C-alpha cells in the first residue's frame, strides 16, 4: 500500500527571491512566478486601488449581475496582448480547459491527448463526449500512426504548450501539419504564456505557427503573477462558452481587485521586454555553468532545470547540501515528472548571477558521483 500523501512544510515569500521555511530564510528556485510580478510594486498598488474602488467580490455570476466592467477591460487587453480575436476569463487557471470542453462537447469525433498532458486537460477530455486516445509524449510519429489507424476523424488534439516538468515545448508545427481537416488543437499554455515568443504570446508565437486552428488556454498565476485564467480564440468559441459552459455561467468570477492586478501585470510585461531578456539571460547562464561542471542541461525553451537523483539517498544528500548553502530544495513529485520525484529549479528574471552561480556550484558538487555526470 502506498504511503499517505502529506503536504510539504509551509513556505512564505520573503522578498522577491527568498522564502522563509521553518523560521529560516532561503534562496528560492521554486514556483512559477517567472517575473516575480506577484510582488511587483505596481501590481500590488493596483490590487489596493481595486479593493478601494470595487470591494472584494461581485458576489454573482457574470450571466446575472456580476459582469463588472473590469472583466471586459481585462479580456480586451489579454486579447490584444496575445493577438487573439477574443479572450474569455475563467475563475482560476484550472478551469479554462474544462470551459472549452463543455462548450465544444459533441463537436469532435476523438480526443488525441499527450500522455504527459496537464491533469486539467485530462479532466477536460472526459467532458468532450467522445473517445479519448493518448499518444506518446511529444511524439509526432506516434500521433501519425494513431491518426492513420483511425481513418476519417475530426479530432481535438490536446497538449501543453510548454511542459512544466522540464521546460520542453510541444511540436505544434508538426501537430498542425498532421491534424485532419475539421480538427482543432487545444494548447494549455499556462507556463508558456508571457514567457515564450518575442513578445510573450506563448508557445504558438515561439513555434511560429498560425493560430487559426488553435485554442490557447492560459493562467494568470504564472508569468503574470496574479490569479485566474482565460481562453484565447475566435469569437465563435467565446459564444459557445457563454452558451454552453456551466462553469462560466454558474461561477462567481475572480475578485475585481485581482482583475485590476492582472491588468497591471499585462501592461508591465508589454512595456518591459527587458524582463524576458533578463529571464533568458539567467536561464542560459545557469545551464552553461551546469554543463561546464558535467551536468547535462539541455537547451530547452522554458526557464526550468530538472534533475532526477538516482535514489532517495542521493535526493536526501543533495537536499541537505542545498539547505546548508541557504537554498530551498525544490524536490517535488508531480504528474509529468519522474515517478520517484525530482528537483525542479524554476529560474526567474529577478535572480542574481551570484545566486545562480551558487546554485550551480552546489549542484555540481552534489551530483559529483552521480550517473548524471558524464551521461
TATA-V50030 format. One record per helix or strand of 3 or more residues. SS is the DSSP state (~ for helix, > for strand). FROM is the first residue (numbers start at 1). TO is the last residue. If there is no record, write none. Layout:
ss: <SS | SS>
from: <FROM | FROM>
to: <TO | TO>
This chain:
ss: <> | > | ~ | ~ | ~ | > | ~ | > | ~ | > | ~ | > | ~ | > | ~ | > | > | ~ | ~ | ~ | ~ | > | ~ | > | ~>
from: <18 | 24 | 37 | 41 | 69 | 86 | 95 | 110 | 119 | 131 | 140 | 155 | 172 | 184 | 203 | 214 | 229 | 235 | 246 | 256 | 274 | 304 | 312 | 342 | 353>
to: <21 | 27 | 39 | 54 | 82 | 90 | 104 | 114 | 125 | 135 | 150 | 160 | 178 | 188 | 207 | 219 | 233 | 244 | 250 | 271 | 292 | 307 | 324 | 346 | 366>
